[in-house]
């Protein structure tokens, strides 16, 4: 046990910060940066798509549903590979691996956010929208000022689950050798070549603390939002 703790302690900086010595973030820091970046893109993007699907029930909704089902029906690892190879061809530049993975995570997650938000909009009583119209609100004003604040409180548990999944999905960045936490743990294990259980148990505990911390913050925010 003491030897296991020594292995973790000796490599703790590398697991937490990865390649900081070369000026590049890695480890837990890069994992959080990718999750935060993808969340910042996916949350407003998915909400905007849900609003479009709610407002326009014809061809626009069918196209958005087809897009969301296509993305959700494909393994995320394929989406990462597609963007890894297609973006340089389309843009003519080589994007950093962390940026490519962040965009893939945002694209994938926005489809789930869209479905969750749209379900929340459809679950609200229809009389609220009609009452807003009688008060002179435009459809987009009613959506932004009356409906969405209620929806986001109602679907918060679902969104928390989505973003906990997003945080864990950053581990798939190892397939393109992005030095996030899982990749760095594999590098440490290859370098040390002893006590792999100690290294990966430590990584699992870190993921658990990050995900449970996100859940605690969301529950605290929800309690504050529900206070009169």
Backbone as CSV, one residue per row, in Angstrom:
resi,resn,N_x,N_y,N_z,CA_x,CA_y,CA_z,C_x,C_y,C_z
1,UNK,0.829,-1.210,0.000,0.000,0.000,0.000,0.863,1.259,0.000
2,UNK,1.926,1.260,0.835,2.808,2.415,0.877,3.483,2.627,-0.474
3,UNK,3.871,1.517,-1.099,4.497,1.632,-2.420,3.520,2.196,-3.440
4,UNK,2.252,1.774,-3.369,1.239,2.302,-4.278,1.072,3.804,-4.104
5,UNK,1.016,4.243,-2.859,0.864,5.675,-2.578,2.072,6.444,-3.102
6,UNK,3.262,5.851,-2.965,4.474,6.509,-3.458,4.424,6.692,-4.966
7,UNK,3.941,5.669,-5.686,3.830,5.761,-7.147,2.902,6.901,-7.535
8,UNK,1.753,6.981,-6.885,0.795,8.042,-7.196,1.384,9.406,-6.865
9,UNK,2.025,9.528,-5.707,2.586,10.815,-5.290,3.666,11.291,-6.251
10,UNK,4.537,10.363,-6.665,5.631,10.738,-7.563,5.128,11.220,-8.914
11,UNK,3.952,10.743,-9.334,3.432,11.090,-10.660,2.197,11.978,-10.580
12,UNK,1.932,12.535,-9.384,0.708,13.305,-9.195,0.686,14.552,-10.084
13,UNK,1.795,15.275,-10.143,1.833,16.486,-10.968,1.563,16.163,-12.429
14,UNK,2.119,15.064,-12.893,1.928,14.694,-14.298,0.480,14.302,-14.564
15,UNK,-0.147,13.590,-13.617,-1.549,13.216,-13.790,-2.455,14.434,-13.764
16,UNK,-2.135,15.413,-12.936,-2.986,16.586,-12.810,-2.760,17.589,-13.929
17,UNK,-1.509,17.770,-14.321,-1.201,18.855,-15.270,-0.643,18.367,-16.594
18,UNK,-0.315,17.091,-16.708,0.133,16.536,-17.975,1.416,17.168,-18.459
19,UNK,1.357,17.860,-19.605,2.563,18.375,-20.259,2.797,19.853,-19.958
20,UNK,2.464,20.260,-18.770,2.650,21.668,-18.435,4.111,22.095,-18.569
21,UNK,5.031,21.152,-18.418,6.445,21.493,-18.543,6.773,21.970,-19.952
22,UNK,6.046,21.492,-20.965,6.236,21.932,-22.347,5.291,23.066,-22.717
23,UNK,4.619,23.635,-21.726,3.729,24.750,-21.991,2.358,24.341,-22.490
24,UNK,2.032,23.060,-22.461,0.733,22.585,-22.923,-0.042,22.023,-21.736
25,UNK,-1.314,22.362,-21.601,-2.106,21.783,-20.509,-2.354,20.306,-20.756
26,UNK,-2.572,19.571,-19.702,-2.844,18.146,-19.820,-3.472,17.626,-18.543
27,UNK,-3.680,16.328,-18.470,-4.231,15.719,-17.274,-5.611,16.234,-16.918
28,UNK,-5.839,16.414,-15.623,-7.139,16.888,-15.149,-7.456,18.270,-15.706
29,UNK,-6.449,19.120,-15.802,-6.667,20.477,-16.302,-7.225,20.459,-17.717
30,UNK,-6.643,19.664,-18.594,-7.124,19.600,-19.976,-8.499,18.942,-20.038
31,UNK,-8.736,17.937,-19.211,-10.062,17.307,-19.150,-11.127,18.341,-18.816
32,UNK,-10.870,19.165,-17.803,-11.838,20.190,-17.415,-11.988,21.254,-18.502
33,UNK,-10.894,21.625,-19.150,-10.959,22.630,-20.208,-11.803,22.135,-21.379
34,UNK,-11.616,20.883,-21.779,-12.410,20.347,-22.890,-13.882,20.217,-22.512
35,UNK,-14.153,19.733,-21.285,-15.541,19.594,-20.850,-16.228,20.949,-20.767
36,UNK,-15.527,21.936,-20.220,-16.110,23.271,-20.109,-16.332,23.892,-21.489
37,UNK,-15.352,23.772,-22.366,-15.496,24.319,-23.709,-16.648,23.677,-24.469
38,UNK,-16.746,22.348,-24.392,-17.838,21.659,-25.069,-19.187,22.028,-24.466
39,UNK,-19.240,22.165,-23.138,-20.492,22.551,-22.492,-20.935,23.949,-22.869
40,UNK,-19.965,24.878,-22.941,-20.287,26.261,-23.307,-20.853,26.329,-24.722
41,UNK,-20.383,25.453,-25.599,-20.909,25.418,-26.965,-22.222,24.639,-27.055
42,UNK,-22.302,23.510,-26.352,-23.450,22.618,-26.509,-24.710,23.146,-25.843
43,UNK,-24.583,23.802,-24.685,-25.782,24.241,-23.971,-26.562,25.299,-24.750
44,UNK,-25.969,26.438,-25.105,-26.745,27.410,-25.884,-27.098,26.889,-27.265
45,UNK,-26.213,26.088,-27.861,-26.524,25.534,-29.179,-27.719,24.606,-29.137
46,UNK,-27.744,23.700,-28.161,-28.877,22.774,-28.048,-30.168,23.487,-27.702
47,UNK,-30.094,24.504,-26.830,-31.298,25.273,-26.481,-31.826,26.020,-27.702
48,UNK,-30.918,26.624,-28.485,-31.345,27.345,-29.689,-32.011,26.398,-30.681
49,UNK,-31.458,25.212,-30.860,-32.061,24.243,-31.775,-33.427,23.786,-31.270
50,UNK,-33.561,23.610,-29.949,-34.858,23.229,-29.383,-35.895,24.318,-29.611
51,UNK,-35.472,25.565,-29.460,-36.398,26.683,-29.697,-36.861,26.715,-31.152
52,UNK,-35.948,26.473,-32.076,-36.323,26.424,-33.493,-37.298,25.279,-33.758
53,UNK,-37.009,24.108,-33.170,-37.895,22.960,-33.380,-39.273,23.197,-32.765
54,UNK,-39.312,23.915,-31.639,-40.603,24.207,-31.000,-41.382,25.249,-31.790
55,UNK,-40.676,26.248,-32.315,-41.345,27.353,-33.011,-41.819,26.951,-34.396
56,UNK,-41.040,26.137,-35.093,-41.378,25.753,-36.472,-41.588,24.236,-36.502
57,UNK,-42.827,23.829,-36.542,-43.162,22.410,-36.401,-43.158,21.648,-37.721
58,UNK,-42.860,22.288,-38.829,-42.899,21.620,-40.120,-41.559,21.027,-40.515
59,UNK,-41.074,21.465,-41.675,-39.848,20.917,-42.227,-38.645,21.181,-41.324
60,UNK,-38.612,22.363,-40.685,-37.471,22.690,-39.824,-37.341,21.672,-38.703
61,UNK,-38.455,21.337,-38.058,-38.394,20.360,-36.966,-37.972,18.994,-37.472
62,UNK,-38.475,18.581,-38.628,-38.113,17.264,-39.150,-36.619,17.196,-39.481
63,UNK,-36.088,18.276,-40.049,-34.661,18.291,-40.370,-33.819,18.240,-39.093
64,UNK,-34.215,19.003,-38.076,-33.468,18.996,-36.820,-33.546,17.636,-36.136
65,UNK,-34.732,17.006,-36.167,-34.859,15.681,-35.578,-33.989,14.668,-36.320
66,UNK,-33.972,14.752,-37.654,-33.147,13.827,-38.436,-31.668,14.019,-38.109
67,UNK,-31.249,15.286,-37.987,-29.853,15.564,-37.623,-29.526,15.020,-36.243
68,UNK,-30.416,15.257,-35.269,-30.161,14.806,-33.897,-30.127,13.284,-33.813
69,UNK,-31.038,12.626,-34.511,-31.060,11.162,-34.470,-29.820,10.579,-35.141
70,UNK,-29.359,11.226,-36.208,-28.135,10.760,-36.863,-26.950,10.856,-35.913
71,UNK,-26.816,11.990,-35.238,-25.682,12.172,-34.331,-25.789,11.235,-33.136
72,UNK,-26.976,11.123,-32.554,-27.125,10.275,-31.362,-27.032,8.791,-31.701
73,UNK,-27.256,8.439,-32.965,-27.193,7.032,-33.365,-25.801,6.563,-33.745
74,UNK,-24.833,7.478,-33.726,-23.452,7.140,-34.097,-22.592,7.169,-32.843
75,UNK,-21.731,6.195,-32.641,-20.830,6.259,-31.484,-19.995,7.535,-31.496
76,UNK,-19.811,8.110,-30.338,-19.050,9.352,-30.226,-17.638,9.194,-30.757
77,UNK,-17.073,8.017,-30.619,-15.711,7.807,-31.084,-15.622,8.001,-32.597
78,UNK,-16.717,7.675,-33.339,-16.731,7.905,-34.782,-16.785,9.395,-35.096
79,UNK,-17.575,10.133,-34.312,-17.668,11.582,-34.519,-16.301,12.227,-34.326
80,UNK,-15.567,11.788,-33.314,-14.222,12.320,-33.079,-13.320,12.012,-34.266
81,UNK,-13.379,10.766,-34.760,-12.559,10.409,-35.911,-12.934,11.238,-37.140
82,UNK,-14.227,11.428,-37.387,-14.661,12.206,-38.550,-14.096,13.617,-38.504
83,UNK,-14.285,14.282,-37.361,-13.788,15.649,-37.253,-12.260,15.695,-37.305
84,UNK,-11.621,14.685,-36.757,-10.160,14.635,-36.752,-9.609,14.632,-38.180
85,UNK,-10.296,13.913,-39.079,-9.816,13.817,-40.457,-10.464,14.839,-41.393
86,UNK,-11.733,15.204,-41.135,-12.448,16.069,-42.068,-12.143,17.554,-41.876
87,UNK,-12.028,18.007,-40.624,-11.811,19.442,-40.396,-10.544,19.969,-41.065
88,UNK,-9.397,19.269,-40.965,-8.217,19.773,-41.681,-8.432,19.842,-43.195
89,UNK,-9.189,18.868,-43.758,-9.453,18.887,-45.193,-10.371,20.047,-45.576
90,UNK,-11.377,20.324,-44.741,-12.349,21.373,-45.054,-11.798,22.770,-44.785
91,UNK,-11.014,22.925,-43.725,-10.526,24.242,-43.322,-9.117,24.540,-43.813
92,UNK,-8.409,23.516,-44.236,-7.063,23.716,-44.733,-6.030,23.976,-43.659
93,UNK,-6.376,23.745,-42.409,-5.431,23.937,-41.305,-5.538,22.747,-40.359
94,UNK,-4.472,22.507,-39.628,-4.468,21.439,-38.630,-4.855,22.017,-37.275
95,UNK,-6.017,21.610,-36.782,-6.457,22.067,-35.472,-5.813,21.229,-34.381
96,UNK,-5.542,21.820,-33.218,-5.050,21.013,-32.097,-6.031,19.898,-31.755
97,UNK,-5.483,18.774,-31.305,-6.342,17.640,-31.000,-7.394,17.954,-29.958
98,UNK,-7.030,18.750,-28.941,-7.987,19.090,-27.891,-9.152,19.901,-28.452
99,UNK,-8.867,20.786,-29.414,-9.935,21.587,-30.031,-10.862,20.689,-30.839
100,UNK,-10.303,19.756,-31.587,-11.111,18.842,-32.386,-12.031,18.008,-31.497
101,UNK,-11.483,17.472,-30.413,-12.296,16.661,-29.495,-13.368,17.519,-28.839
102,UNK,-13.039,18.747,-28.468,-14.024,19.645,-27.859,-15.182,19.911,-28.817
103,UNK,-14.882,20.160,-30.085,-15.938,20.389,-31.078,-16.788,19.142,-31.268
104,UNK,-16.153,17.968,-31.281,-16.906,16.720,-31.431,-17.833,16.504,-30.234
105,UNK,-17.329,16.746,-29.033,-18.153,16.593,-27.837,-19.320,17.579,-27.849
106,UNK,-19.054,18.819,-28.262,-20.118,19.823,-28.314,-21.178,19.443,-29.329
107,UNK,-20.758,18.990,-30.492,-21.695,18.588,-31.542,-22.569,17.435,-31.061
108,UNK,-21.942,16.439,-30.458,-22.660,15.262,-29.982,-23.616,15.616,-28.849
109,UNK,-23.158,16.432,-27.905,-23.951,16.762,-26.721,-25.110,17.690,-27.055
110,UNK,-24.934,18.583,-28.021,-25.996,19.526,-28.356,-27.268,18.815,-28.828
111,UNK,-27.131,17.642,-29.436,-28.312,16.890,-29.859,-29.120,16.428,-28.651
112,UNK,-28.442,15.965,-27.600,-29.149,15.539,-26.390,-29.771,16.727,-25.669
113,UNK,-29.052,17.856,-25.633,-29.601,19.058,-25.005,-30.847,19.518,-25.754
114,UNK,-30.818,19.439,-27.084,-31.979,19.844,-27.879,-33.208,19.001,-27.529
115,UNK,-33.048,17.697,-27.487,-34.182,16.818,-27.179,-34.705,17.066,-25.774
116,UNK,-33.820,17.207,-24.813,-34.245,17.429,-23.435,-34.994,18.748,-23.287
117,UNK,-34.468,19.811,-23.890,-35.109,21.126,-23.789,-36.441,21.151,-24.520
118,UNK,-36.489,20.530,-25.681,-37.746,20.495,-26.433,-38.815,19.723,-25.670
119,UNK,-38.428,18.632,-25.027,-39.392,17.885,-24.216,-39.919,18.749,-23.081
120,UNK,-39.034,19.553,-22.472,-39.483,20.454,-21.419,-40.446,21.505,-21.937
121,UNK,-40.193,22.040,-23.117,-41.102,23.027,-23.714,-42.471,22.411,-24.014
122,UNK,-42.464,21.224,-24.545,-43.724,20.578,-24.894,-44.511,20.146,-23.661
123,UNK,-43.829,19.984,-22.519,-44.511,19.567,-21.295,-45.208,20.724,-20.588
124,UNK,-44.861,21.964,-20.917,-45.514,23.098,-20.278,-46.960,23.229,-20.757
125,UNK,-47.860,23.706,-19.898,-49.242,23.929,-20.328,-49.303,24.923,-21.487
126,UNK,-50.086,24.602,-22.496,-50.196,25.472,-23.653,-50.793,26.828,-23.331
127,UNK,-51.549,26.928,-22.255,-52.174,28.193,-21.895,-51.180,29.280,-21.562
128,UNK,-49.977,28.923,-21.128,-48.986,29.938,-20.795,-48.568,30.721,-22.044
129,UNK,-48.352,30.021,-23.131,-47.968,30.695,-24.368,-49.117,31.546,-24.902
130,UNK,-50.326,31.007,-24.810,-51.488,31.767,-25.291,-51.709,33.023,-24.442
131,UNK,-51.510,32.900,-23.125,-51.669,34.065,-22.254,-50.619,35.125,-22.569
132,UNK,-49.401,34.689,-22.869,-48.348,35.644,-23.221,-48.689,36.375,-24.515
133,UNK,-49.283,35.667,-25.455,-49.662,36.318,-26.710,-50.756,37.354,-26.488
134,UNK,-51.687,37.051,-25.619,-52.753,38.021,-25.356,-52.228,39.271,-24.654
135,UNK,-51.071,39.148,-23.988,-50.448,40.301,-23.324,-49.533,41.088,-24.262
136,UNK,-49.474,40.689,-25.518,-48.689,41.431,-26.497,-47.276,40.936,-26.693
137,UNK,-46.903,39.806,-26.086,-45.573,39.249,-26.291,-45.474,38.623,-27.675
138,UNK,-44.352,38.827,-28.329,-44.095,38.100,-29.568,-43.752,36.652,-29.220
139,UNK,-43.795,35.729,-30.212,-43.457,34.334,-29.893,-42.077,34.183,-29.251
140,UNK,-41.082,34.917,-29.770,-39.739,34.782,-29.221,-39.621,35.432,-27.852
141,UNK,-40.350,36.502,-27.602,-40.353,37.100,-26.266,-40.997,36.165,-25.247
142,UNK,-42.100,35.561,-25.632,-42.755,34.607,-24.734,-41.836,33.430,-24.423
143,UNK,-41.136,32.979,-25.438,-40.224,31.862,-25.257,-39.079,32.238,-24.325
144,UNK,-38.481,33.391,-24.548,-37.291,33.790,-23.800,-37.616,34.217,-22.374
145,UNK,-38.737,34.929,-22.181,-39.017,35.532,-20.886,-39.915,34.678,-19.991
146,UNK,-40.742,33.841,-20.585,-41.735,33.102,-19.800,-41.487,31.599,-19.811
147,UNK,-41.304,31.022,-20.995,-41.243,29.568,-21.094,-39.862,29.001,-20.735
148,UNK,-38.809,29.551,-21.328,-37.482,28.975,-21.114,-37.028,28.984,-19.649
149,UNK,-37.246,30.057,-18.877,-36.831,29.995,-17.464,-37.462,28.823,-16.716
150,UNK,-38.724,28.523,-16.998,-39.368,27.382,-16.354,-38.784,26.064,-16.850
151,UNK,-38.559,25.985,-18.148,-38.061,24.747,-18.744,-36.690,24.393,-18.191
152,UNK,-35.808,25.382,-18.114,-34.451,25.090,-17.664,-34.421,24.617,-16.221
153,UNK,-35.319,25.141,-15.384,-35.409,24.617,-14.010,-35.934,23.187,-14.012
154,UNK,-36.914,22.912,-14.875,-37.528,21.580,-14.882,-36.598,20.507,-15.430
155,UNK,-35.801,20.860,-16.433,-34.959,19.844,-17.075,-33.540,19.848,-16.520
156,UNK,-33.292,20.611,-15.466,-31.947,20.667,-14.913,-31.397,19.287,-14.549
157,UNK,-32.155,18.402,-13.901,-31.590,17.067,-13.616,-31.164,16.325,-14.880
158,UNK,-31.967,16.458,-15.932,-31.596,15.820,-17.192,-30.326,16.431,-17.768
159,UNK,-30.219,17.751,-17.723,-29.018,18.416,-18.244,-27.780,18.047,-17.437
160,UNK,-27.948,17.918,-16.121,-26.809,17.515,-15.288,-26.316,16.132,-15.708
161,UNK,-27.248,15.223,-15.941,-26.854,13.893,-16.409,-26.128,13.952,-17.743
162,UNK,-26.607,14.799,-18.641,-25.967,14.943,-19.948,-24.539,15.452,-19.792
163,UNK,-24.345,16.458,-18.928,-23.016,17.044,-18.806,-22.083,16.202,-17.949
164,UNK,-22.619,15.376,-17.069,-21.772,14.392,-16.394,-21.266,13.376,-17.425
165,UNK,-22.163,12.956,-18.320,-21.727,12.077,-19.406,-20.684,12.744,-20.289
166,UNK,-20.863,14.035,-20.552,-19.884,14.779,-21.347,-18.520,14.783,-20.668
167,UNK,-18.499,15.010,-19.361,-17.233,15.033,-18.630,-16.523,13.690,-18.731
168,UNK,-17.275,12.610,-18.603,-16.663,11.283,-18.710,-16.236,10.973,-20.136
169,UNK,-16.984,11.484,-21.112,-16.661,11.204,-22.518,-15.369,11.870,-22.962
170,UNK,-14.856,12.839,-22.200,-13.562,13.418,-22.561,-12.463,12.361,-22.562
171,UNK,-12.690,11.250,-21.855,-11.682,10.185,-21.828,-11.470,9.564,-23.201
172,UNK,-12.439,9.724,-24.123,-12.272,9.173,-25.470,-11.216,9.926,-26.273
173,UNK,-10.752,11.045,-25.759,-9.703,11.800,-26.460,-8.414,11.007,-26.566
174,UNK,-8.298,9.918,-25.807,-7.070,9.132,-25.880,-6.858,8.535,-27.267
175,UNK,-7.948,8.377,-28.053,-7.801,7.729,-29.364,-7.048,8.608,-30.347
176,UNK,-7.002,9.920,-30.096,-6.214,10.811,-30.948,-5.036,11.391,-30.162
177,UNK,-4.688,10.699,-29.075,-3.486,11.028,-28.283,-3.521,12.425,-27.691
178,UNK,-4.696,12.897,-27.305,-4.802,14.159,-26.576,-4.481,13.860,-25.112
179,UNK,-3.573,14.602,-24.491,-3.090,14.245,-23.153,-4.041,14.619,-22.018
180,UNK,-5.303,14.162,-22.113,-6.212,14.370,-20.985,-5.923,13.323,-19.912
181,UNK,-6.783,13.237,-18.902,-6.469,12.444,-17.718,-6.232,10.969,-18.042
182,UNK,-7.118,10.363,-18.845,-6.976,8.936,-19.142,-5.717,8.656,-19.946
183,UNK,-5.436,9.510,-20.927,-4.220,9.337,-21.730,-2.976,9.446,-20.866
184,UNK,-2.947,10.458,-20.006,-1.785,10.650,-19.139,-1.634,9.473,-18.176
185,UNK,-2.754,8.947,-17.681,-2.673,7.784,-16.792,-2.059,6.590,-17.519
186,UNK,-2.444,6.402,-18.794,-1.829,5.333,-19.568,-0.340,5.557,-19.768
187,UNK,0.072,6.804,-19.983,1.496,7.108,-20.133,2.255,6.849,-18.839
188,UNK,1.659,7.234,-17.718,2.302,6.977,-16.424,2.421,5.473,-16.184
189,UNK,1.379,4.737,-16.517,1.407,3.291,-16.327,2.481,2.646,-17.198
190,UNK,2.621,3.126,-18.444,3.646,2.573,-19.328,5.048,2.908,-18.834
191,UNK,5.198,4.079,-18.217,6.508,4.489,-17.722,6.873,3.758,-16.442
192,UNK,5.906,3.609,-15.555,6.184,2.980,-14.261,6.177,1.471,-14.370
193,UNK,5.167,0.937,-15.093,5.031,-0.498,-15.362,4.815,-1.344,-14.114
194,UNK,4.450,-0.721,-13.015,4.066,-1.455,-11.810,2.875,-0.741,-11.202
195,UNK,2.111,-1.474,-10.432,0.950,-0.931,-9.733,-0.053,-0.246,-10.677
196,UNK,-0.441,-0.894,-11.773,-1.442,-0.251,-12.645,-2.781,-0.063,-11.941
197,UNK,-3.115,-0.977,-11.022,-4.395,-0.842,-10.307,-4.426,0.454,-9.503
198,UNK,-3.320,0.780,-8.842,-3.275,2.009,-8.040,-3.470,3.240,-8.912
199,UNK,-2.839,3.254,-10.089,-2.931,4.410,-10.979,-4.356,4.596,-11.469
200,UNK,-4.976,3.520,-11.949,-6.300,3.664,-12.556,-7.409,3.771,-11.515
201,UNK,-7.188,3.237,-10.318,-8.142,3.499,-9.232,-8.098,4.981,-8.870
202,UNK,-6.912,5.540,-8.826,-6.780,6.970,-8.562,-7.506,7.789,-9.623
203,UNK,-7.345,7.417,-10.896,-8.025,8.123,-11.989,-9.537,7.997,-11.847
204,UNK,-10.010,6.803,-11.497,-11.443,6.623,-11.295,-11.984,7.482,-10.169
205,UNK,-11.214,7.593,-9.087,-11.629,8.453,-7.967,-11.690,9.908,-8.405
206,UNK,-10.737,10.351,-9.225,-10.748,11.735,-9.714,-11.993,11.994,-10.550
207,UNK,-12.312,11.076,-11.465,-13.526,11.236,-12.268,-14.769,11.268,-11.385
208,UNK,-14.803,10.397,-10.380,-15.958,10.384,-9.485,-16.109,11.709,-8.759
209,UNK,-15.001,12.253,-8.251,-15.067,13.527,-7.528,-15.522,14.655,-8.448
210,UNK,-15.033,14.671,-9.683,-15.438,15.707,-10.627,-16.929,15.611,-10.939
211,UNK,-17.409,14.409,-11.215,-18.814,14.233,-11.586,-19.740,14.482,-10.404
212,UNK,-19.379,13.973,-9.236,-20.223,14.201,-8.070,-20.212,15.673,-7.680
213,UNK,-19.071,16.346,-7.853,-19.017,17.784,-7.572,-19.930,18.572,-8.489
214,UNK,-20.006,18.174,-9.760,-20.917,18.827,-10.693,-22.362,18.636,-10.257
215,UNK,-22.699,17.429,-9.800,-24.050,17.179,-9.317,-24.394,18.011,-8.087
216,UNK,-23.444,18.148,-7.157,-23.679,18.949,-5.955,-23.915,20.406,-6.320
217,UNK,-23.095,20.945,-7.222,-23.268,22.337,-7.642,-24.621,22.547,-8.315
218,UNK,-25.044,21.591,-9.127,-26.336,21.727,-9.807,-27.494,21.689,-8.817
219,UNK,-27.420,20.802,-7.832,-28.495,20.740,-6.830,-28.541,22.015,-6.005
220,UNK,-27.389,22.563,-5.683,-27.362,23.824,-4.922,-27.971,24.952,-5.749
221,UNK,-27.622,25.018,-7.018,-28.191,26.055,-7.889,-29.694,25.886,-8.019
222,UNK,-30.160,24.631,-8.101,-31.594,24.398,-8.248,-32.352,24.826,-6.992
223,UNK,-31.786,24.547,-5.825,-32.449,24.972,-4.585,-32.535,26.493,-4.522
224,UNK,-31.477,27.169,-4.926,-31.506,28.629,-4.911,-32.495,29.172,-5.932
225,UNK,-32.593,28.528,-7.090,-33.521,29.004,-8.114,-34.980,28.823,-7.705
226,UNK,-35.241,27.808,-6.881,-36.615,27.544,-6.472,-37.046,28.374,-5.270
227,UNK,-36.096,29.049,-4.627,-36.484,29.871,-3.480,-37.266,31.100,-3.954
228,UNK,-38.331,31.472,-3.228,-39.131,32.625,-3.644,-38.351,33.930,-3.489
